[in-house]
Each structure stands twice: as structure tokens, then as C-alpha cells.
Amino acid sequence: MVLRLSLVVMIALCLTGCSFWGDKPRGGAYFEDDGPPAYAGPDPSSVPDAVPRIEPLSKTGNAPYRVFGVRYVPMKSAQGYQVKGIASWYGKKFHGRRTSSGETYDMYAMTAAHKTLPLPTYVQVKNLDNGVKVVLRVNDRGPFLGGRLIDLSYMAARKLGVTTSGTARVEVTAIKDHSASAPVANVSITQRNNRLVYAQAASFRLIGNAHTLRERLTHQGIARVSVSPTRIDNTLYYRVWVGPLESDLKLGEIIDQITRITGVEPHIVENN
């Protein structure tokens, strides 16, 4: 019964976390009310690629599952994965919803969805039409229609030049094996109670304010700045996080640096 319930929940996450495209490129058209947001977000050139790091497999999204009568078996390892295919993208319809890995989808983050790569996996995606490359973190399942290979976040699609055309020919290459069996030598990520440590610079009701602060911190030389949506009492907040931080010494340096920039000492956040 537990296994059956887990499977049903995971499929629901897949269906609500990924957009579906038709059989052919449709000139930037998107499914129902999905598509670009009213607020375009920060300049793509100011948004850094995902930073590969060794992570354990997510607790959800890595078991075999079935969608539209097709059974998918996620890979145990992404080692040596390199495949060419068609990329699509998903945007505002799924922003703030849960991904298959249990995380919250942020269309302004450098992430992607894939049917069988381990969650998470870091990949390089190259647009074969214009040569642009980005590094993304795969944390969701899909796309399931139209023979698509990978679903890009809205920001990833903007950086790759895919938002106008809707789809593009891409090459997806796993950067390295980041599964739980990967060696963890020479990696020093600050953890407390088995949770990663972040510095929360601020929390906003308006996403534009969150991205303005993210750009400000990034321009001041702070790396790994992200916007993390969270819902509290039916209200969506956008938290500006720095991290995960690599050591307790780095944590102290970041706290001092953020305090100098914003005038407010950041909160320390522990997250899975």
C-alpha cells in the first residue's frame, strides 16, 4: 500500500511539474496558460549557470513510474550520458509548484526536467542551432509528449535562445556522475543535522524585488545566489539565498559581506 501511494504521488508530481508540447515545433506556442511571465526576470547574462556539486539522490522521483501508459525507469547513474534531441521549456504555469524531486520549481533558476536521468543530475545543454551552452541542474521529470528530450526552465530557455522558437535541437551531456555512489573526497559543504546551510539575505512578497537583490549580490561578487519560493499561510514569498556554503569560515565571510551590502544581517537557513 505504501509503495502504491508513493507511486501515485510521484506521478501526480510529474504531471503537475512539467509542461507538454505537441508533435512539432509551434513557433513559441505553449500549453494552455503556460508561457513567459509578465515579469521577464533578470537579464539572462546576469544569471549564473548551475554549479555542479556532489549530491545524494532525491528522496522522490527516482523510482520507476508510469505516465500515459508508458513505464519509465530512471537511470542509476548518469555516467557517460550524451544524447542529442529536442528541447522545449516550461514557465509560469508551473512556477512555485513541486517538482518530481520534491523541490519547488523556480522558472528563473537554471534547472531542467528529464524523463530518466537521476535526480539531481548536472548537465551541459548545447543549442545545436546557435552553439550556446549552459549548465543546468535536472530536478524534475518530463517532457512526456512530442518526443522531447529535455524541458528547460524559462531562464535556461532564455539563455539558450529557445523562448521564441519554442523548441531547439540540443545536445545534453552529463557533466559527471553526481549520484549517491559518486566519491565525495575533497568536497567540503557545511552541514548541520544532515542539512545544507544557506544564508538568507532577505524575503519578499514581490518576485521583482527578490531578483533585484539577487542581481545586486551577484554584481558584488557573491556566488551561488538563488531565489527560493516558499508558501506560508497561502502567501507566496521569495527568499534570496546564498549557498550552500562550503565551510563555517565561508559562512562567516558571507554573513559579513551580505550585511555590508544590505545593512541587515542575514538569517542562517538549513535545508535538505
N, C-alpha and C positions, 0 to 999 in steps of 0.2 A: 504493500500500500504506500509506503514511504517513497519507494522508487517510482511508482506510478505518479504520485503527486509531484515529485521533483521534476519528472519529465514534462508534465502538463504546464507547470510554472515556467520551465525553461523555454518551451515552445511559445508561450504567451509573450515572454520577453523578446524572443526573436521576432515575432510578428509585429510587436509594437516598437521595436528598436531599429528597424531597417526599412528603407524605402524600396518600392518596387517599380521597375521600369518596364516598358513594353519591349517588343521584339526587335525594334530598330531605333537608332538614334532619332530623336524627335526635336531637334533644334532648340534644346534647352527647356523643353516642356517637362513638367514634373507631376507626380502623382497627387491627385486631388488638391488638398490645401498645403502640400509641401512646397518647398522652394526657398528662395532667398528671403531673409528677414527684412523688415522695414529699416532697421539699423544695420548697415552693411558691416559694421565692426571695424577693428583697426586695420591700418594699411597692411596688407599681407607681407610686405617687405620687413615689417617690424615684428612679425610673429616668428619666433624661432622654431625650427623643426623639433620633433620629439627627440629626447636624449636617451639613447639606448642604455639600459641597465639590467642587471640580472634580477628577475622577479620570480616568485613562486607562481604556479598556475592558479588562476582564479578559482574560487570555490564553486562557481556555477559557469555553465557554458562550455564545458569540456567533455561532457558525456555524449554518447550517440543520441541523435534526436531525429525527428521526422517532421517535415513541412511539406504540405501539398502532396502527400503520398510518397515523397522521396525521403529515404533514410540517409542521413549524413553521419559519418564517423570522423570526428576531429582527430587530427594527427597528434601523435605523442611528442613529436619533435619537428621543428621547422628547419633542421639542419639541411643545407644544400637546396632549399626551395628557391626556384626561379622559374616563373611562368609568365607568358605573355597572354593578354586578353583584353577585355573591355572594362573600363572603369565607369561607374556612374557616381552620383553623390546624393546625400540626403541632408535636409536642412531644418527649417523652423517647425515642421510638423512634429518632429521627434525631440526637439531641444528641451532639455530638462527631464526627459523620460529615462527609465532604466535601460541600460544596455544588457546584452546577454551575460556579461561578466558581473552584473550587479552594480556597476558604476553608473553615474549619471551622464547622459550624452550632452556634450557641450559642442555645439556646431562651430564654435570659434577655436576649438582645440585641434591639434594635429593628430587626428585619430582616423580609424577606418574600420569597416566590417568585412569579414571574410567567412566563407561557409565552413572551412575545415582547419585553418591554421590554429595552433594552440593560442589560448587567451591567457595572458597577453603575448604578442609577438611584435618585435620591431622590424619593419620592412622599409626598404627603399623602393619608392614608386617613381618610375621614369615615364613621362609622357613621350611616346614614340613619335608624336606629330610635331612637337616643338623642342624636344630634348631636355625639358625642365625636369629636375629631380627633387624629391622631398623625402624626408624620413618620417614615418608615421608609426603610431602605436595601435595595433589591432586589438580592440577590446569589445567587439560586437560581432553578431552573426548576420549574414546576408551578403549580397542580394540574392533573392530566390527566383526571380523571373527574368526572362530575356537573355539567358546565357551570360550574365555579367560575372566578372571575376572578382571585383572588389568594389565596395561602396565607400566613397571618400566623405569625410566631413566637409561641411560647407567651406571652411577656411582652407582645408587641403585642396579642395577643388579650385578655389580662387588662385592659390599659389601655383597650381599646375595648369591654369588656363582652361578649366573644364566647365565652368559655370554657364558660359554662353552656349556652347555646343551640346551640353548635357551629358555627353559621353566622350570617351577618348580611348585610343589604343595605348595600352601601358605595358610595362614590364615590372613585375613585382618580385623583389629579391629579399629573402630573409637576411638580415644583417648578420646575425649569429644566433645560436640556439640559446634562448633565454628561458627554457623550461626549467622545472624544478630540479632536473637531474644535471643541469649545467654546473660547472665548477664555480665556486664562489670565492676563490682566493683573490686577494688584492682588492676586494670590494669592501668599503667601509661606509655603510649607510647607518645613520643614527636611528636606533630603535628603542622604544620603551614599551615593555609589556607586549612584545612582538608586533608593535605598530610603528609605522614610519612617522617621522617627526617633520612638521612643517611650521613655518612662521606665517601667521595670518596678518597681513598688513592692514586689511580693512574689510568691511562687509557693506554692500549697497543694495538698495531696492531696485535701482536703475542699472541695467547692464552697461549702458554707455559710460557711467562713472567708473564702473569696475575696470573696463578696458582702457579708459584714460589713465587710471593709476597703474595698470599693468604696463602700458607703454612708457610711462614716466619712470617706473622702476627699472625696466629693461634698458632704457636710454642712459640710466645712471650706472649701468654695468652690472646689475643684478641678474643672474641667470636663473632658469627654471621658475619663471613667474607664470602662474596659470590662474584662470578664473574658474572657480568651482561652484556650480549652482547647488543650492540646498533649499528644501521646502520646510518651513517652520510654521505650524498653525495655519496651513493653507496659504501662506505667503512665500513667494519665491525670492530668495536672497542670493546675491552673487558675491562670493568670498574671493578675495585676492590672496592667493597662497604663494609662498616661496618654498621650494623644496621638491622632493625630500632632501633633507640636509645630510651632508656626508659625515659629519663628526660633531661632537659637542663644541669643539673650538669654532667650527664654522657656524654653528648655531649662534654663539655669542657675537661673532662678527656681523652676521646678518641682522640680528636684533639691533645692534648699534647703527648699522648702515640705514636700515629702514626708519629708525627713529630720527636720524638726522634729516632724511628726505621728507618724511611726512609730519614730523613733530609729535608723533604718537608711537608709544612702544607697542610692537605687535604682540598678539596672543600666540601662544605655542599650542599647536594642534597635533593630536595623534590620530592617524588614520590607517586603515588596513591597506 
